[in-house]
Amino acid sequence: MSDQGKRFGLMAAALLVPVVMVASWASSAGTRMKANEGAAKDVAVASVSNDSYCTPALKTIVRRVAGACGLLEGGGGGRGCQPMEARKVAALSGDDFNALFRPLAKRAEIIQFDSGKSDLDPDAVSAVEKAWSAQRGASFFFVVARASTDGASDFNEALSRDRAKAVLTHLQEKFKDDDLKNQVGLLWLGDQYAQLGDEFCTWNRSRSAACTSMDINRSAFVAWIDCAI
């Protein structure tokens, strides 16, 4: 090969090396970017929908209740579910319904009421506001109110309804947010469905006094639920 041909070959090789290196760097960067995007998506999904308490069964109940109680788009918000509706919506026995919420023991508050009353006392107000402040990006705030079995069932149904609505009314008056009712799902169960056992006395309660199964059912369970449904 002539000297001129050798010089041309060396020049071509010198130009080719940086081109190959740039292409390699670009390919590697693209691969890393895709991997990082995938990881970011995984983290975002996990933080919203894969909390340990978000079991498939709980997600099913959340969706049913959210739709029936007016929380999903076009549902009207804050309408509430009566005992027979709640039983039909859940399609579970009372014990199975309560069992779904056991993983929320550290997240929920149980708001207690006096016998036959639906007024929030100062400790109940504090507990409601504490629960509301723990939103952490969640979309659904559940209020599940009950009454103990002393008294007539029709009275207890109305009493549990008033207890649920007392929570919603306080939140509306406190925070002056017209859209708030679209985040709050109300269930009032009276004394007919899903009575709580005294094991729930160990949960976060608005009262520290001694607690029996009768006491714990004069209550409203409140909690944000951030399962993706």
Salt bridges, closest charged atoms under 4 A:
GLU85 OE2 - ARG79 NH1 3.64
GLU109 OE2 - LYS130 NZ 3.47
ASP114 OD1 - ARG207 NH2 3.00
ASP121 OD2 - ARG207 NH2 2.94
GLU129 OE2 - HIS170 NE2 2.76
ASP150 OD2 - ARG218 NH2 3.10
ASP162 OD1 - ARG161 NE 3.25
GLU199 OE1 - ARG102 NE 3.03
ASP215 OD1 - ARG218 NH1 3.37
ASP226 OD1 - ARG107 NH2 3.75
